[in-house]
Amino acid sequence: MEPLPLGPDPSAGWGRLVAAVRSLPRTTVVEDDGTYLHAESRSAFFGFVDDLEIRNDALTGRAQVRSAARLGYFDLGVNRARVEALRGALAQED
């Protein structure tokens, strides 16, 4: 997936992105040091854990993102949808 644009003020964009991650259902932020965020999202029915990792790329003003299931190979598009929801949350603020 393409990196997420953080907007004209990358610091503010990162803050909006972190807030959007924290608002995702069944998602817990495990680590957030200001440049790297790791969160765990649990599926609604079986409780499977997906990892969401985001790195703030200050040089480009974008956030590199990875969302992946810990188990299995097919997630019914849940991880892509999660990242696209974050992209949409950032776009609404611009």
C-alpha positions in Angstrom: 0.0 0.0 0.0 1.0 3.6 -0.6 2.3 5.5 2.4 -0.2 7.8 4.2 0.3 11.5 3.6 0.6 13.5 6.8 -0.4 16.8 5.2 1.3 20.2 5.2 2.1 19.9 9.0 3.5 16.4 9.4 3.6 16.7 13.2 -0.1 17.6 13.4 -0.8 14.9 10.8 1.0 12.3 12.9 -1.2 13.3 15.9 -4.4 12.9 13.9 -3.2 9.5 12.7 -2.4 8.3 16.2 -5.9 9.5 17.3 -7.5 7.7 14.4 -5.6 4.5 15.3 -6.8 4.8 18.9 -10.4 5.2 17.7 -10.4 1.9 15.7 -12.6 -0.7 17.3 -11.0 -3.5 19.3 -7.6 -1.8 18.8 -5.0 -1.3 21.5 -1.8 0.8 21.1 1.1 -1.3 22.3 3.9 1.2 21.6 4.0 4.9 20.5 7.3 6.7 20.7 6.3 9.6 18.4 8.0 8.1 15.3 6.8 4.5 15.5 3.4 3.1 16.5 2.5 -0.5 17.1 -1.1 -1.5 17.7 -3.0 -4.8 17.9 -6.5 -5.2 16.5 -8.6 -8.1 17.4 -11.3 -9.6 15.1 -14.8 -9.3 16.3 -15.8 -12.9 16.1 -12.8 -15.1 16.8 -10.5 -12.6 18.4 -7.6 -13.1 16.0 -4.9 -10.5 16.4 -3.6 -8.3 13.6 -0.6 -6.1 13.9 -0.7 -2.5 12.8 2.7 -0.8 12.5 3.2 2.8 11.4 6.5 4.7 11.0 6.6 8.5 10.7 8.9 9.3 7.8 9.7 12.9 8.6 11.8 13.3 5.5 8.9 12.7 3.1 6.0 13.9 5.3 4.4 10.5 5.0 3.7 7.5 7.2 4.8 4.0 6.2 2.2 1.5 7.3 1.9 -2.2 7.7 -1.2 -4.1 8.8 -1.1 -7.9 8.8 -2.6 -10.9 10.3 -0.5 -12.9 12.7 -2.1 -16.2 11.6 -3.1 -17.4 8.2 -2.8 -15.9 4.7 -6.3 -14.6 3.9 -8.0 -11.9 6.0 -11.0 -11.1 3.7 -9.5 -7.6 3.1 -9.7 -6.5 6.7 -6.2 -5.2 6.9 -6.4 -3.2 3.7 -9.8 -1.8 4.9 -8.2 -0.7 8.2 -5.4 1.2 6.4 -7.9 2.8 4.0 -10.0 3.9 7.0 -6.9 5.6 8.4 -6.2 7.2 5.0 -9.8 8.5 4.9 -9.5 9.9 8.4 -6.4 11.8 7.4 -8.1 13.1 4.2 -11.1 14.4 6.1 -8.9 16.7 8.1 -7.3 18.4 5.1 
